[in-house]
Amino acid sequence: MQLVALISVLFIGGLVAWLAERRNHDWPKWVSLITILLSALLMIPLFSLEPTSVPLGAATSQWLLVYEAPWIPRFGISFLLGMDGLSLLMVALTLFLGLVALASSWNEIDHQPGFFQFNLMWTLAGVTGVFVALDLFLFFFFWEVMLIPMYFLIAIWGHENKAYASMKFFLFTQISGLFMLLSILAFVFAAADLTGNFTFNYFDLVGLNLDPDLAWWLMLGFFVAFVVKLPGFPFHTWLPDAHTQAPTAASVLLAGILLKTGAYGLIRFTVPLFPEAAMEIAQVAMLLGAIGVVYGAIMAFAQDDFKRLVAYSSVSHMGFVLIGIFAWRELTLQGSVMQMVAHGLSTAALFMIAGALQHRLHTRDVSEMGGLWKDMPRMGAIAMFFIIASLGMPGLGNFVGEFMILMGTFQVNVPITVFASLGLIVAAVYSLVAMQRVFQGAPTADRNLQDFDLREVATMVLMMLGLVYLGVHPQPVFDMVEPALTSLYQLTGPMHEWVGAAR
Amino acid sequence: MSDQQLVAILPHILLSALILIQMMVIAFARNLVTTVVISIIALVLTGLAFIPVHSLIPIVVTPLIVLDGYAIFYSGLILMSATAVTLMAYDYFKDREERQDEFFMLLLLATLGALILVCSSHFASLILGLELLGVSLYTMISYPRKGLLTLEAALKYLILSGVSSTFILFGAALIYAISGSLGFAELATIGSAENGTGELFLTAGSALIFGGIMFKLSLTPFHMWTPDVYEGAPAPVTAFVATVSKGAIFAISLRLFTSSGLIETSSILTGLSIVAILSMLAGNLLALKQDNVKRILAYSSIAHLGYLMVAFIAAGMVGGGMVGGKVLAFEASSYFLFAYFITTLGAFGVVTIVSLRDHEKDAGDISNYEGLFWHRPLLAIMFTLTLLSLAGIPLTVGFIGKFYIFTAGVTTTLWLLLLTVIAGSGIGLFYYLRIIFAMTKRTDASVSEIEIPLAGGCAVAAISAAMLLFGIYPAPVINLINNLIA
């Protein structure tokens, strides 16, 4: 019931925020703030819950909460929500970044603030739903629901080329989503042939003995939808456009949590539902991940648009996540989760900085910046921190994630590990060059810019603390997600031989 | 005729009687409000008259008419749409030219034709219903007779609809020549026994009939009239053509082809698949280049009928499917049509309301909708909902409709058709989102002058509410369909 409340609060909060605009132009953002704090309050007791065991295929899984209600009985579709450590972590990240997105847009939105906050809250609600839905139909439902408000955020409050960017974003995710829907239905009907009744229930569908050819195609439908969202090379092209044109708050949500739904889907659904089929595609997926890492980094280096640069760095970093998931060792899975959280924080912060720069300079073009540290020392120092974090400096969260992924993948596939490691070098190059071009050097113009104020610094410091904490003491996060990942790992077993053992 | 049979066709008798009464009232005391009130009463009473029929089904009334759950479901849909169209038409016509009362009589006549269509089990009643519907529609389309576009639309519809009726008649004649029967059910026993010349006659006959039906359903390659008629006809009439006319004809063709077994010929199924694929692609691709909302909706309806054909084909595939394929295909087409009805009514309801300002021409051009989001937010939200529903996005009933099309296709393993559905839906997003994007533009456009009328406003609001409700919680409608049809 807590889960239903959690999602409902966000949905209702969005509606209230929209209506509140009629009374006062400033009320919607306060309504949003209260909404997020309220849902965060609802989440606190979840951290101390004792897990209960639920059989999941051949393994047992640990769930903090499971809620089920009938929805469309004709097809065995139920309103099935469940939360384990992995979901809890992702939902916590969602709410935290929702708060960050709200803070980043606090004074930025003059046009229709009510509808803006409505879309913000509904995006959060949709994403939260995705992280807790365990009925495949319900999952798809939330998967699509989070798109529409995001489309509106980009299409209405976006920058100069918003029509193109929002359309591209919607098309990519929607079409790949339809492939997933087709897969889901074919899967459910194939399962009904095996078990005799319709069910979209995750627990009932895991571990079925499907025809391998069919399983491969079904897996592909899921894989495409999630890899487009991740985004994995070569399906990443919507991301730079969407990010560049989106308003700051939407960029924060997009990079921080929407991309993570793709990775979450791969971990929760693609591999566990079709382990053998996933094993067949694993090498290709890891290769795509590695190409994404290097390609994203090189493209980031070539950008003049600051937001585009950060967007391509996201492609690069999410490539590590893809590698980590398809290496499918406990170490790499934990690394992937860590990378998701750390990337969520660092990239959200970088987009917030990009947004702040655009708000002040009215340009995103790096070549028109330079020497900004002089005007805005606080922003410069903070940007330095996040640039360093993003390039993978030991002691911060991103390093832990990337290091664990590479270390685990080394046991599985050495060439891919070596290739992906190159991305770390290029990352250092483009990050530091960007820092240099924006904040260092001689000022290109005489500007009188306002530095970060208290609200912005406070938001940033929260994220900095988060990254440092993840970097020096990551164990609590691992403890949190470990039962979930272990049960999935038990279910499928290792997908690859250990390279060392094979020799 | 027994008492029970009399009760079974009571709705039709009642509606005919009320049309006569309405005609008399118009003749002696012409008053638009009275006429509309009589229309609404007639539609509601006819709907209520179906309730006692429910306990009798299935019941055969003369060889011409059969009342079963299928007929009742589609009759309900038709009456619902006719009511919504009546409300919209009242707003549309109340401030225009002087004599508008006859329009509402024609609307009731067309509705009666559609009601007869969905319960006919014989070629004679099929033609009767078809012509009653068609002839009333010619006049309805050309009702505001001063517009050039309107006349063009009416003429096109008259000629093409006439030609397609001839196709159907000739096809029926060919089938009669070989089988000696005009009832659908009798055909089933004869059809399978035929071979050689007989089979040729049957195939040619059903191909001709289907050609005629394709005209009426605006399936590619017989879709050319659709955009012109949609654009030229008054918006409420377009809504009627798009829902009642197409829905009734689809319902009867599904009944005709499945109950007579004509569909089970493999050449017919191949032909249908090609038509479905062409309609989905052509409808969606041609809509891309349009700047007129009514034309976009016309092409989108071509595509939607293409999606619907997937369920039609699934209904014809006996045996090849997985669990309960055939029942599911009927259920799927019924739900999809339900979704399509309310979505289309919602869309044309909004177009009607936006068109009220200008008596010369309906608000077709996309620029008429710019800034609607900020000046008339409720109207814009309703339109956004209908467009999202047409695009098949969750939270709206259109998504459940598309979900059903997918299930029907998956159970019968129609992979190629389903991939076309995906491609079509992808292309479709372009032009739906274009309209939504136009509505979110920041302009001081003249949309702020739009006033939302009471009758049409209530109709559109109710439709939008239904669109959300049955998109999120479709179980009641699914149960209803299962009770009536399965």
Interface residues (C-beta under 8 A of the other chain):
Chain A: W71 I72 P73 R74 F75 H111 Q112 F115 F140 F141 E144 V145 L147 I148 Y151 F152 A155 I156 A163 S166 M167 F170 L171 Q174 I175 L178 F179 L181 L182 L185 A186 F189 A190 A192 D193
Chain B: M322 V323 F373 W374 L388 I393 P394 L395 F399 F403 F406 T407 V410 T411 L418 V421 I422 S425 G426 L429 F430 L433 I436 F437 T440 R442 Y473 P474 A475 I478 N479 N482
